[in-house]
Amino acid sequence: MVYLTKFLVISHIRMESIYTVKELATKLEVSERTISDAIKDGRLKGYKQFKKWYVTQSQLLEFLSSNQDKNVSKGKRPNVNPNK
């Protein structure tokens, strides 16, 4: 029997992509530790389900845009391309 939480059901209804830490690390070309640290620090929002962390597409875009805004205000180039 499969148990789904409200989070997973709502995400599938919206047809929103859901990523694991490993998938995000591959997609953003960073280590899994970098993604895990961002989640633990609260910079990247995610949900823990069945002992794994999951991040939705909208949470990822929010994280990337907030990092880009910080880098632009400091005069730095953005460090991640959200269109990958």
Biotite code that builds the C-alpha atoms (Angstrom):
import biotite.structure as struc

atoms = struc.array([
    struc.Atom([0.000, 0.000, 0.000], chain_id="A", res_id=1, res_name="MET", atom_name="CA", element="C"),
    struc.Atom([1.343, 3.426, -0.902], chain_id="A", res_id=2, res_name="VAL", atom_name="CA", element="C"),
    struc.Atom([0.840, 6.401, 1.359], chain_id="A", res_id=3, res_name="TYR", atom_name="CA", element="C"),
    struc.Atom([1.040, 9.862, -0.159], chain_id="A", res_id=4, res_name="LEU", atom_name="CA", element="C"),
    struc.Atom([1.169, 13.042, 1.834], chain_id="A", res_id=5, res_name="THR", atom_name="CA", element="C"),
    struc.Atom([-0.824, 16.103, 0.957], chain_id="A", res_id=6, res_name="LYS", atom_name="CA", element="C"),
    struc.Atom([2.400, 17.711, -0.333], chain_id="A", res_id=7, res_name="PHE", atom_name="CA", element="C"),
    struc.Atom([3.064, 15.026, -2.944], chain_id="A", res_id=8, res_name="LEU", atom_name="CA", element="C"),
    struc.Atom([-0.563, 14.847, -4.027], chain_id="A", res_id=9, res_name="VAL", atom_name="CA", element="C"),
    struc.Atom([-0.812, 18.636, -4.445], chain_id="A", res_id=10, res_name="ILE", atom_name="CA", element="C"),
    struc.Atom([2.477, 18.761, -6.354], chain_id="A", res_id=11, res_name="SER", atom_name="CA", element="C"),
    struc.Atom([1.345, 16.101, -8.788], chain_id="A", res_id=12, res_name="HIS", atom_name="CA", element="C"),
    struc.Atom([-1.979, 17.859, -9.355], chain_id="A", res_id=13, res_name="ILE", atom_name="CA", element="C"),
    struc.Atom([-0.143, 21.063, -10.249], chain_id="A", res_id=14, res_name="ARG", atom_name="CA", element="C"),
    struc.Atom([2.218, 19.090, -12.507], chain_id="A", res_id=15, res_name="MET", atom_name="CA", element="C"),
    struc.Atom([5.156, 20.711, -10.749], chain_id="A", res_id=16, res_name="GLU", atom_name="CA", element="C"),
    struc.Atom([8.548, 19.019, -10.948], chain_id="A", res_id=17, res_name="SER", atom_name="CA", element="C"),
    struc.Atom([9.952, 17.606, -7.737], chain_id="A", res_id=18, res_name="ILE", atom_name="CA", element="C"),
    struc.Atom([13.699, 17.069, -7.315], chain_id="A", res_id=19, res_name="TYR", atom_name="CA", element="C"),
    struc.Atom([15.766, 15.026, -4.895], chain_id="A", res_id=20, res_name="THR", atom_name="CA", element="C"),
    struc.Atom([19.047, 16.361, -3.510], chain_id="A", res_id=21, res_name="VAL", atom_name="CA", element="C"),
    struc.Atom([20.960, 14.158, -5.945], chain_id="A", res_id=22, res_name="LYS", atom_name="CA", element="C"),
    struc.Atom([18.955, 15.383, -8.939], chain_id="A", res_id=23, res_name="GLU", atom_name="CA", element="C"),
    struc.Atom([19.461, 19.034, -7.956], chain_id="A", res_id=24, res_name="LEU", atom_name="CA", element="C"),
    struc.Atom([23.195, 18.526, -7.470], chain_id="A", res_id=25, res_name="ALA", atom_name="CA", element="C"),
    struc.Atom([23.464, 17.067, -10.960], chain_id="A", res_id=26, res_name="THR", atom_name="CA", element="C"),
    struc.Atom([21.239, 19.743, -12.500], chain_id="A", res_id=27, res_name="LYS", atom_name="CA", element="C"),
    struc.Atom([23.117, 22.646, -10.879], chain_id="A", res_id=28, res_name="LEU", atom_name="CA", element="C"),
    struc.Atom([26.565, 21.039, -11.194], chain_id="A", res_id=29, res_name="GLU", atom_name="CA", element="C"),
    struc.Atom([27.322, 21.278, -7.480], chain_id="A", res_id=30, res_name="VAL", atom_name="CA", element="C"),
    struc.Atom([27.872, 18.647, -4.803], chain_id="A", res_id=31, res_name="SER", atom_name="CA", element="C"),
    struc.Atom([25.054, 16.974, -2.915], chain_id="A", res_id=32, res_name="GLU", atom_name="CA", element="C"),
    struc.Atom([26.572, 18.457, 0.245], chain_id="A", res_id=33, res_name="ARG", atom_name="CA", element="C"),
    struc.Atom([26.070, 21.988, -1.131], chain_id="A", res_id=34, res_name="THR", atom_name="CA", element="C"),
    struc.Atom([22.361, 21.310, -1.714], chain_id="A", res_id=35, res_name="ILE", atom_name="CA", element="C"),
    struc.Atom([21.956, 19.645, 1.696], chain_id="A", res_id=36, res_name="SER", atom_name="CA", element="C"),
    struc.Atom([23.670, 22.561, 3.439], chain_id="A", res_id=37, res_name="ASP", atom_name="CA", element="C"),
    struc.Atom([21.421, 25.071, 1.656], chain_id="A", res_id=38, res_name="ALA", atom_name="CA", element="C"),
    struc.Atom([18.346, 23.147, 2.819], chain_id="A", res_id=39, res_name="ILE", atom_name="CA", element="C"),
    struc.Atom([19.624, 22.834, 6.407], chain_id="A", res_id=40, res_name="LYS", atom_name="CA", element="C"),
    struc.Atom([20.528, 26.548, 6.513], chain_id="A", res_id=41, res_name="ASP", atom_name="CA", element="C"),
    struc.Atom([17.052, 27.470, 5.293], chain_id="A", res_id=42, res_name="GLY", atom_name="CA", element="C"),
    struc.Atom([18.307, 29.165, 2.125], chain_id="A", res_id=43, res_name="ARG", atom_name="CA", element="C"),
    struc.Atom([16.645, 26.487, -0.003], chain_id="A", res_id=44, res_name="LEU", atom_name="CA", element="C"),
    struc.Atom([13.208, 25.323, 1.067], chain_id="A", res_id=45, res_name="LYS", atom_name="CA", element="C"),
    struc.Atom([12.354, 21.652, 0.811], chain_id="A", res_id=46, res_name="GLY", atom_name="CA", element="C"),
    struc.Atom([10.306, 18.872, 2.315], chain_id="A", res_id=47, res_name="TYR", atom_name="CA", element="C"),
    struc.Atom([11.477, 15.714, 3.987], chain_id="A", res_id=48, res_name="LYS", atom_name="CA", element="C"),
    struc.Atom([9.534, 12.631, 2.966], chain_id="A", res_id=49, res_name="GLN", atom_name="CA", element="C"),
    struc.Atom([10.509, 9.001, 3.657], chain_id="A", res_id=50, res_name="PHE", atom_name="CA", element="C"),
    struc.Atom([13.966, 10.072, 4.938], chain_id="A", res_id=51, res_name="LYS", atom_name="CA", element="C"),
    struc.Atom([14.752, 12.022, 1.744], chain_id="A", res_id=52, res_name="LYS", atom_name="CA", element="C"),
    struc.Atom([14.612, 15.730, 0.972], chain_id="A", res_id=53, res_name="TRP", atom_name="CA", element="C"),
    struc.Atom([12.556, 16.976, -1.962], chain_id="A", res_id=54, res_name="TYR", atom_name="CA", element="C"),
    struc.Atom([12.491, 20.424, -3.569], chain_id="A", res_id=55, res_name="VAL", atom_name="CA", element="C"),
    struc.Atom([9.802, 21.639, -5.952], chain_id="A", res_id=56, res_name="THR", atom_name="CA", element="C"),
    struc.Atom([10.468, 23.585, -9.137], chain_id="A", res_id=57, res_name="GLN", atom_name="CA", element="C"),
    struc.Atom([8.966, 26.763, -7.641], chain_id="A", res_id=58, res_name="SER", atom_name="CA", element="C"),
    struc.Atom([11.152, 26.467, -4.527], chain_id="A", res_id=59, res_name="GLN", atom_name="CA", element="C"),
    struc.Atom([14.220, 26.011, -6.716], chain_id="A", res_id=60, res_name="LEU", atom_name="CA", element="C"),
    struc.Atom([13.378, 29.067, -8.827], chain_id="A", res_id=61, res_name="LEU", atom_name="CA", element="C"),
    struc.Atom([12.776, 31.124, -5.675], chain_id="A", res_id=62, res_name="GLU", atom_name="CA", element="C"),
    struc.Atom([16.190, 30.074, -4.325], chain_id="A", res_id=63, res_name="PHE", atom_name="CA", element="C"),
    struc.Atom([17.964, 30.832, -7.601], chain_id="A", res_id=64, res_name="LEU", atom_name="CA", element="C"),
    struc.Atom([16.318, 34.235, -8.003], chain_id="A", res_id=65, res_name="SER", atom_name="CA", element="C"),
    struc.Atom([17.143, 35.230, -4.420], chain_id="A", res_id=66, res_name="SER", atom_name="CA", element="C"),
    struc.Atom([20.793, 34.262, -4.964], chain_id="A", res_id=67, res_name="ASN", atom_name="CA", element="C"),
    struc.Atom([20.877, 36.171, -8.239], chain_id="A", res_id=68, res_name="GLN", atom_name="CA", element="C"),
    struc.Atom([19.436, 39.292, -6.566], chain_id="A", res_id=69, res_name="ASP", atom_name="CA", element="C"),
    struc.Atom([22.111, 39.110, -3.836], chain_id="A", res_id=70, res_name="LYS", atom_name="CA", element="C"),
    struc.Atom([24.911, 38.699, -6.384], chain_id="A", res_id=71, res_name="ASN", atom_name="CA", element="C"),
    struc.Atom([23.679, 41.553, -8.575], chain_id="A", res_id=72, res_name="VAL", atom_name="CA", element="C"),
    struc.Atom([23.452, 43.892, -5.578], chain_id="A", res_id=73, res_name="SER", atom_name="CA", element="C"),
    struc.Atom([27.057, 42.983, -4.671], chain_id="A", res_id=74, res_name="LYS", atom_name="CA", element="C"),
    struc.Atom([28.214, 43.482, -8.258], chain_id="A", res_id=75, res_name="GLY", atom_name="CA", element="C"),
    struc.Atom([28.903, 39.775, -8.827], chain_id="A", res_id=76, res_name="LYS", atom_name="CA", element="C"),
    struc.Atom([27.927, 37.639, -11.759], chain_id="A", res_id=77, res_name="ARG", atom_name="CA", element="C"),
    struc.Atom([25.085, 35.172, -11.078], chain_id="A", res_id=78, res_name="PRO", atom_name="CA", element="C"),
    struc.Atom([26.497, 31.777, -10.139], chain_id="A", res_id=79, res_name="ASN", atom_name="CA", element="C"),
    struc.Atom([23.717, 29.545, -11.509], chain_id="A", res_id=80, res_name="VAL", atom_name="CA", element="C"),
    struc.Atom([21.677, 29.511, -14.702], chain_id="A", res_id=81, res_name="ASN", atom_name="CA", element="C"),
    struc.Atom([18.037, 28.744, -13.725], chain_id="A", res_id=82, res_name="PRO", atom_name="CA", element="C"),
    struc.Atom([17.169, 27.775, -17.320], chain_id="A", res_id=83, res_name="ASN", atom_name="CA", element="C"),
    struc.Atom([19.272, 24.582, -17.290], chain_id="A", res_id=84, res_name="LYS", atom_name="CA", element="C"),
])
